[in-house]
Amino acid sequence: MLNKGTDEYYVLIYDSTSEDASSYARLLTSYSSSKNTKATYTVDLSNAINSKYIATDGKTNPTASKLSELRFGEVTLLKVKNNKITNAYESVESIKKELKITD
């Protein structure tokens, strides 16, 4: 997730089996259709290998310095630069704002 080989990119993290999964996927589709976009990747929290990163107690930690300490809520957009998380957005509205998506 933090070593994709490009200088700067986004990672959208969500559970693909959730009720809102299609809405989250549309965020990236809308963003990708814009000009001059950064690369985008997704992490599916419904995948067993990623389940350890779910914040089951409601305490998210999307900018942890250690991979083992990362915890995500329902949806999170990470901005990654030079293999480090530089920003995290944890609501649909903040994600839309960062990606400059208008309804």
Phi, psi and chi 1 to 4 in degrees:
 res  aa     phi    psi   chi1   chi2   chi3   chi4
   1 MET       -  -33.7  174.9  173.8   66.1      -
   2 LEU  -103.5    6.6  -61.5  178.3      -      -
   3 ASN  -135.6   67.9 -166.8    7.1      -      -
   4 LYS   -96.8   -1.2  -67.6  -65.9 -176.5 -176.9
   5 GLY    84.3   -1.6      -      -      -      -
   6 THR  -111.7  154.1   56.5      -      -      -
   7 ASP   -62.4  -44.5  -69.8  -20.5      -      -
   8 GLU  -144.0  134.2 -168.4  171.0   22.6      -
   9 TYR  -159.6  172.5   56.4   92.3      -      -
  10 TYR  -114.4  148.8  -69.7  108.6      -      -
  11 VAL  -128.1  120.3 -179.6      -      -      -
  12 LEU   -98.1  124.1 -174.6   65.7      -      -
  13 ILE  -116.3  121.6  -57.9  161.1      -      -
  14 TYR  -162.4  169.3   64.6   97.8      -      -
  15 ASP   -91.5  114.7 -179.4  -20.7      -      -
  16 SER   -68.8   -9.0   67.4      -      -      -
  17 THR   -98.4   -0.4   63.8      -      -      -
  18 SER   -74.7  160.6   74.5      -      -      -
  19 GLU   -58.4  -34.0  -76.2 -176.4   27.9      -
  20 ASP   -94.5    7.4  -64.2  -41.3      -      -
  21 ALA   -56.5  -41.8      -      -      -      -
  22 SER   -66.4  -33.3   60.8      -      -      -
  23 SER   -65.9  -40.5  -63.5      -      -      -
  24 TYR   -66.3  -42.2  -58.2  147.0      -      -
  25 ALA   -63.4  -36.4      -      -      -      -
  26 ARG   -64.7  -28.1  -83.4 -166.3  -58.1  -86.8
  27 LEU   -58.5  -46.2  -69.1  171.4      -      -
  28 LEU   -70.0  -35.1  -73.8 -171.5      -      -
  29 THR   -62.9  -45.1  -58.6      -      -      -
  30 SER   -62.0  -44.8  -65.6      -      -      -
  31 TYR   -63.8  -46.3  173.1   71.5      -      -
  32 SER   -63.8  -24.6  -63.3      -      -      -
  33 SER   -79.6   -7.6   66.9      -      -      -
  34 SER   -80.9  166.4  -57.0      -      -      -
  35 LYS   -84.4  153.3  -65.9 -179.9 -178.1  177.6
  36 ASN    54.4   49.8  -58.1  -38.6      -      -
  37 THR   -93.6  156.6   59.8      -      -      -
  38 LYS   -84.3  161.6  -65.3  174.7  179.0   54.5
  39 ALA   -62.6  148.9      -      -      -      -
  40 THR  -129.8  146.2   57.7      -      -      -
  41 TYR  -137.2  162.3  -58.2   93.7      -      -
  42 THR  -126.6  154.2   58.6      -      -      -
  43 VAL  -127.2  125.9  171.2      -      -      -
  44 ASP   -96.6  112.6 -175.3   -3.6      -      -
  45 LEU   -72.1  -12.2  -68.7  175.8      -      -
  46 SER   -79.3  -13.6   70.0      -      -      -
  47 ASN   -71.6  130.2 -175.5  -41.2      -      -
  48 ALA   -53.8  -36.7      -      -      -      -
  49 ILE   -66.1  -23.9 -161.7  165.6      -      -
  50 ASN   -98.0   -6.8  -62.1  -35.0      -      -
  51 SER   -62.2  -24.7   63.8      -      -      -
  52 LYS   -68.7  -12.3   61.9 -174.7  170.2 -169.0
  53 TYR   -95.6    3.0  -60.3  110.2      -      -
  54 ILE   -80.7  131.2  -62.3  171.9      -      -
  55 ALA   -81.3   88.4      -      -      -      -
  56 THR   -71.6  -21.4   55.1      -      -      -
  57 ASP   -97.9    6.8   59.1    0.6      -      -
  58 GLY    82.6   -1.4      -      -      -      -
  59 LYS   -98.9   99.7  -64.3  179.1 -178.0  175.1
  60 THR   -83.2  156.6   62.5      -      -      -
  61 ASN  -148.9   68.2 -170.0    9.0      -      -
  62 PRO   -76.5   -9.5   29.5  -35.5      -      -
  63 THR  -118.0   26.6   57.3      -      -      -
  64 ALA   -58.4  148.1      -      -      -      -
  65 SER   -81.8  -19.8   58.3      -      -      -
  66 LYS  -110.8  135.2  -66.9 -179.0 -178.1  177.5
  67 LEU   -55.2  -38.2 -166.5   60.6      -      -
  68 SER   -67.0  -16.9   63.2      -      -      -
  69 GLU   -98.1   -3.4  -64.7  173.9   -5.9      -
  70 LEU   -66.3  136.4  -73.3  170.4      -      -
  71 ARG  -142.9  135.1  -64.2  -67.4  177.4  -89.1
  72 PHE  -124.4  148.7  -57.5  106.2      -      -
  73 GLY   -90.5 -150.2      -      -      -      -
  74 GLU   -59.6  -45.2 -174.5  176.8  -28.8      -
  75 VAL  -147.9  138.3   62.0      -      -      -
  76 THR  -144.6  135.9  -55.6      -      -      -
  77 LEU  -111.0  124.4  177.8   73.0      -      -
  78 LEU  -104.2  138.3  -60.9  180.0      -      -
  79 LYS  -103.5  123.8 -173.9  174.2 -174.0  178.3
  80 VAL  -118.2  131.4  179.8      -      -      -
  81 LYS  -136.0  129.8 -173.4  171.3 -176.2  174.6
  82 ASN    50.7   45.2  -61.2  -37.0      -      -
  83 ASN    66.1   20.9  -58.6  -32.2      -      -
  84 LYS  -130.7  143.3  -66.4 -175.9  179.6  168.7
  85 ILE   -73.6  120.3  -62.2  168.2      -      -
  86 THR  -101.2  -28.2   58.9      -      -      -
  87 ASN  -151.3  153.3  -67.3   91.0      -      -
  88 ALA  -134.8  137.9      -      -      -      -
  89 TYR  -124.6  124.4  -52.8   90.5      -      -
  90 GLU  -116.9   18.9  -62.6 -173.4  -82.8      -
  91 SER  -139.8  154.8   71.7      -      -      -
  92 VAL   -59.0  -41.2  171.0      -      -      -
  93 GLU   -63.7  -43.7  -71.8  -52.1  -48.3      -
  94 SER   -69.2  -32.3   65.2      -      -      -
  95 ILE   -66.9  -46.6  -68.4  169.0      -      -
  96 LYS   -58.7  -41.4  -75.2 -178.7  176.3 -179.8
  97 LYS   -63.2  -46.6 -175.2  175.7  179.1 -179.9
  98 GLU   -62.4  -41.7  172.0   62.0   20.1      -
  99 LEU   -84.5   -0.8  -61.5  178.5      -      -
 100 LYS    56.9   47.9  -63.1  174.5  179.2   61.5
 101 ILE  -100.9  127.3  -63.9  171.5      -      -
 102 THR  -109.3  146.1   55.9      -      -      -
 103 ASP   -70.9      -  -69.4  -31.5      -      -
